[in-house]
Amino acid sequence: MKAAQISKYSKTLEVEINSIDIPSITSTQVLIKTKAAGVDPHLVLAITGKVKLFDHYDFPLTLGNELAGVVIEVGAGVMDFKVGDHVYTMPPLDKMGAFAEYVAVDAAIVAKMPANLSFKEAAAVPLSALTIIQALAILDARQGAKLFISGGTGGFGQIAIPYAKSQGLFVTVSGSGSARDLANRLGADEFIDYETQDYTHILRGYDYVIDTRGASEISKQIKILKPGGKLLSLIAGPNARFANRSADLSTGKKILFNLLGLPLDGLAKWHKKSYDFIYVQPSGKQLAAFTQYLEKAKSKPVIDSEYPFDQVNAAITKIATGHSQGKVILKVDDEE
């Protein structure tokens, strides 16, 4: 089968399409014929080696963090799926593997696709859906509270905005001026054009911030939070709270993450606020719950662009620019 792989870390974002064996499955796994896969910013971090603190990859590494497809084989111990089921999943970030014609994954992290979505639309969901579910849980988000999502009109925001609204939150996002209409369609209560507006001069008294921009924005985002407010970053780096919450970390890594997070924790404490970090985990149960939400709300993800499999490098380059409005999709199998 064909698979998009890297053989080492690289700053050039060059990916090779190789021919590899179709994986065999264990008794707890399913084999999925991939129809479409999502392309996300984490791939850039993985290719360039910026997540080595978390993930120790075995090379060659098949890329891809989310996919939708059809079950073609079921392990002997799997009860919840059968051959022919339309499913979607996020493999573990430290293993990846979605950019391949066939993917073997544990059934516990798989869910049946929403009935109202195509394969391409379903492939846009898993990573962002699990991220916003887990992020709101960490924040202990309450109805009526105010949430700011920086850079909130890309692949993450187009899932996060409507879901956060469904949970009773007031949602403000930032983006380029051209993304204003998209933010409004997604249901954002307020939009900040970062090209012409400084949100630190406009926003005040926010309960939560979800950061998608990184450490350079943290000091600005802290300012818009009310005393006791919480900032959760997807990218700025781990800290003590993250380390203490992660039961599977070694003692050495917990100490390291505590030390690495000192500047961010110190900044937050100085302002009487808190900083936290998330590294999203796979979950079939949470995806199944999100399926119910999408079907009930009749909600669909926004697709920015689609690329054929042999243009995987162009798809990743598009993500690396940070200017997508909605999700970038890799078409692995053109037959829907």
Secondary structure as UniProt FT lines:
FT   STRAND          2..6
FT   STRAND          16..19
FT   TURN            27..28
FT   STRAND          29..39
FT   HELIX           42..48
FT   TURN            49..54
FT   STRAND          61..62
FT   STRAND          67..74
FT   TURN            76..77
FT   TURN            83..84
FT   STRAND          86..89
FT   TURN            93..95
FT   STRAND          102..106
FT   HELIX           107..109
FT   STRAND          110..112
FT   TURN            115..116
FT   HELIX           119..123
FT   HELIX           126..139
FT   TURN            143..144
FT   STRAND          146..149
FT   TURN            150..153
FT   TURN            155..156
FT   HELIX           157..166
FT   TURN            167..168
FT   STRAND          170..175
FT   HELIX           177..179
FT   HELIX           180..186
FT   STRAND          190..193
FT   TURN            194..196
FT   HELIX           199..201
FT   STRAND          206..211
FT   HELIX           215..224
FT   STRAND          225..233
FT   HELIX           240..245
FT   TURN            247..248
FT   HELIX           251..260
FT   HELIX           262..270
FT   TURN            271..272
FT   STRAND          274..277
FT   HELIX           284..297
FT   STRAND          303..308
FT   HELIX           309..311
FT   HELIX           312..321
FT   STRAND          327..331
//
